[in-house]
Amino acid sequence: MNPLTEYTGKAYNFLTYNCWDHVKAVRAKVGMPTPKFDCTSPDFINDTFINAHDNSKGLKQSEAPSDYCAVLIASKRGRRVLWHSGVYLDGIVSHCDRFSRQVRTDTLKSIIEKSERVEFWQ
């Protein structure tokens, strides 16, 4: 059983538990430190992920996923590209789904197919 499934169904509310909170929680549980970024609003989180390329606060980008890496996901919404995050393990990405308002899991393959860009950060 994938340990990420224990988070599946957890309520997502941007103000109290957003996608970066989820990344931090999952990685903390397995002893992996994760830097804090300003994620107090959807616009700030979007800007944070864009700016993280210049100041990743210790995270290193990699070409391929590794267990418990942060996954940054860029999706097109109208004319904008919005960033979102999740956590990877064994071909699965656990992330906060804004439509169902809860944490869900998807295969990495399906995330890649429906996203503009996917990045892996360890």
NORNORCOR-V768832 format. One line per field, one symbol per residue. ss: DSSP state (h for helix, s for strand, l for the rest). phi: phi as a letter, one per 30 degrees, with the letter a starting at -180 (. if undefined). burial: # if it has 9 or more other ideal C-beta (glycine too) atoms within 8 Angstrom, else .. A space follows every 10 residues. Layout:
# NORNORCOR-V768832
ss->???
phi->???
burial->???
This chain:
# NORNORCOR-V768832
ss->llhhhhhlll slslllslhh hhhhhhhhhl llllllllll lhhhhhhhhh hlllllllll ssllllllls ssssssslls sssssssssl lsssssslll lsssssshhh hhhhllssss sl
phi->.deddddejd dcbedcacdd ededdddddc icdbddbdbd aedddddedd dddcbdhjdc dbdbdbeidd ccbcbdbicc cccbbabcah icccadcddd hadbcbdeed dddccdabbc bc
burial->...##.##.# .#....#### ########.. ...#..#.#. ...######. .#...#..#. .#...#.### #####..... #########. .######... .#####.#.. #...#..#.# #.
